[in-house]
Amino acid sequence: MKLTIFKTFVFLILMLPALAPPRPVSAAAPDAEDIMRKVDVHRYDADDSTFSITLVMKEKGGDTRTRKLAMKSKKTGRDKKILIHFLEPSDVRGVGFMVWQYPKKDDERWLYIPSVNMVKRIAANDKRSSFMGTDFTYEDISGREVEDDKHKFVRSEKLNGEDCFVIQSTPRDAGSAEFAYRLVWVRKDNYFSVKEQYFDKKKKLLKVYTVDDLEKLQGIWTIKRMTMKNEQTDHSTSVTYTDVKHNTGIPDTTFTERYLKRMP
Amino acid sequence: MKLIIPLLLCVAALVLPPGKPAPAMELHGAFQNNASMRLAGYGGRDHDWLNLETKLQVETRRAFGDGKGDVFGKLDFNYGHITGRGDVEIRELYVNRYFSKSDVRAGKQIITWGSSDLVFVTDVFPKDWTSLIVGRPMEYLKKGSEAVRGQFYLSESTLEIIFIPTFTPDTLPDGERLAAYNPFQDATGMAGIQPPDRLRSPEAAFAISKTAGTYDYSLNFYTGRDRRPALAYDAVSGMVFHRNPRMWMLGGGFKGASGAKVFRGEIAYYHTEDVSGADPGARNASLKYLVGADASLGGNKSIGFQFSQEFMFDYGAYSAALPAGFPAEKKVQSLITVRFMDAWRYQTFKPKLFFLYDISGRDWYVNGEYEKHLNDAVSVMIGFNLFGGRAHTMYGQFDQNDNLYVNFRYGF
């Protein structure tokens, strides 16, 4: 009998942890790199796209400059081809710009100058230079490769009513980017980057990217308006996309000198 | 006469069905002013205006046939404040017709071969060198050709066929307002003797181009006339006669990216009428080549280098035939050029500097420019052109044309 009481006691002691109410355990942090890979997929959602683009550059004093462009893009795997024609202002009307983007090597770029009917190849090594005089760099437009940065989950928070992950992305090669690190707000429902804050080498806020209008068109999440604001110069560029069409079957031959020279 | 072909073609294009919906006619243009002041004295005038003109440029385009073609026109209404005269210049006026595997453009159009920077090897098409000297915008260096041009897109390459029924010479300084070397100081006058009728001097040109890897290649052939005049002095009348001798050119070129740089090159053989070299006033046959590289220096800074050489054939015959006291051209002309460009403040300020040095002639040319975009419509460009060298050399002869210039543009 004594033995039975002892066994029961030992059993109860051993079972205590199981019988106790569950302790609160910390939720595992989401895998930041996995989130950024899902964000990256959006760069290749559409096989091809056609846009009309209005760029509005706003200076500190409030003066604005406007550029109107027609753009076509097409992906082949992770390679992308882009064709842009300037429609306004008049001094650049007809200028054509073509880029063949490759994730693992330098882009190829061509510039067509209609006034002298000349196509020039232009050097493409500096992805940090301004894209057509805007607050966007070439790299902002083409996007960074996920493996070029280290990604860290920072927190979850609501942004404009949408649940978002906040991810800190730091370039593995500090010299490869104009910024020291960036904070990226990624919507949890569609894994779309809707806000990015770029910090300079002194960890001071450099510029802020926001997606101001995001819509699902033809089943593809599509930016209708985005803004990049340089917080240090108070200069901003907003980009509005209209007449958006996806997957119309743009032929590969569109991205050649023949069409670079032809106004849309 | 010279406008009959483009006008007929444009009329033909306009009567073609416009497609549905009929596209609107686009209308753009600009008011432009070019003021160029000489820095030194010339012909008894100090600091006079090399050029002072106002232009109204009107540009229009209309598509037709649901994208099967378009008509394009660019007209300049000019007023020269020095001469007090106005004129209308058709810069371009042509019709494009697009087919599935070819494009045809007919009318007055700018044609450019190669991508060299102010040193032309395969680009044999007409130029206005006076525009470069007085500092007009760079587009005015090129002149239109009245031509029919077909481009045929083959599976791997593009074939280009150009027929130019009327000859257009280069526009060169005449020695009046713009200083230029005249080897015939005692001549009583100058007259052109050939071609007597522009329609009797047709030109033809062919090119085949191909992209392979990250490089574009082309092979070019042209037959027509030398746009630079050959001069001959007639001792009896005291007149200097100028003509544009026949010539043909066979050349080729490449441009492409290797890593962070763009490399380009061109080579051409010029076969002239004076193959024996016995006429010192006409160009001998020659071989030209150019190699160049462009690189981004980070940000918006870029730099470009070029090295070019021209070898004159039958130099011995040329030297022997040259009259006593006439300056001789070099057997080999070697040039280097450097161009630096930058853009500040969101590309609203654009400084540019171009330097050319003729190693063999020991003469040079420097152009500096500073362009400011005040807003979307208004831009101002301030620049200078400096020339140096001996009085008879290619660039030295323009020494007295050193100038400061201002270009104002209001676009609409």
Boltz contact constraints between the chains, C-beta under 6 A:
constraints:
  - contact:
      token1: [A, 65]
      token2: [B, 376]
      max_distance: 6.0
  - contact:
      token1: [A, 66]
      token2: [B, 376]
      max_distance: 6.0
  - contact:
      token1: [A, 89]
      token2: [B, 376]
      max_distance: 6.0
  - contact:
      token1: [A, 89]
      token2: [B, 411]
      max_distance: 6.0
  - contact:
      token1: [A, 90]
      token2: [B, 28]
      max_distance: 6.0
  - contact:
      token1: [A, 90]
      token2: [B, 411]
      max_distance: 6.0
  - contact:
      token1: [A, 91]
      token2: [B, 411]
      max_distance: 6.0
  - contact:
      token1: [A, 93]
      token2: [B, 28]
      max_distance: 6.0
  - contact:
      token1: [A, 108]
      token2: [B, 214]
      max_distance: 6.0
  - contact:
      token1: [A, 108]
      token2: [B, 257]
      max_distance: 6.0
  - contact:
      token1: [A, 115]
      token2: [B, 139]
      max_distance: 6.0
  - contact:
      token1: [A, 116]
      token2: [B, 112]
      max_distance: 6.0
  - contact:
      token1: [A, 116]
      token2: [B, 139]
      max_distance: 6.0
  - contact:
      token1: [A, 116]
      token2: [B, 142]
      max_distance: 6.0
  - contact:
      token1: [A, 117]
      token2: [B, 110]
      max_distance: 6.0
  - contact:
      token1: [A, 117]
      token2: [B, 112]
      max_distance: 6.0
  - contact:
      token1: [A, 118]
      token2: [B, 112]
      max_distance: 6.0
  - contact:
      token1: [A, 120]
      token2: [B, 115]
      max_distance: 6.0
  - contact:
      token1: [A, 121]
      token2: [B, 255]
      max_distance: 6.0
  - contact:
      token1: [A, 121]
      token2: [B, 257]
      max_distance: 6.0
  - contact:
      token1: [A, 121]
      token2: [B, 262]
      max_distance: 6.0
  - contact:
      token1: [A, 123]
      token2: [B, 261]
      max_distance: 6.0
  - contact:
      token1: [A, 123]
      token2: [B, 262]
      max_distance: 6.0
  - contact:
      token1: [A, 123]
      token2: [B, 294]
      max_distance: 6.0
  - contact:
      token1: [A, 123]
      token2: [B, 295]
      max_distance: 6.0
  - contact:
      token1: [A, 123]
      token2: [B, 296]
      max_distance: 6.0
  - contact:
      token1: [A, 125]
      token2: [B, 260]
      max_distance: 6.0
  - contact:
      token1: [A, 125]
      token2: [B, 296]
      max_distance: 6.0
  - contact:
      token1: [A, 126]
      token2: [B, 296]
      max_distance: 6.0
  - contact:
      token1: [A, 126]
      token2: [B, 298]
      max_distance: 6.0
  - contact:
      token1: [A, 129]
      token2: [B, 299]
      max_distance: 6.0
  - contact:
      token1: [A, 129]
      token2: [B, 300]
      max_distance: 6.0
  - contact:
      token1: [A, 133]
      token2: [B, 346]
      max_distance: 6.0
  - contact:
      token1: [A, 133]
      token2: [B, 347]
      max_distance: 6.0
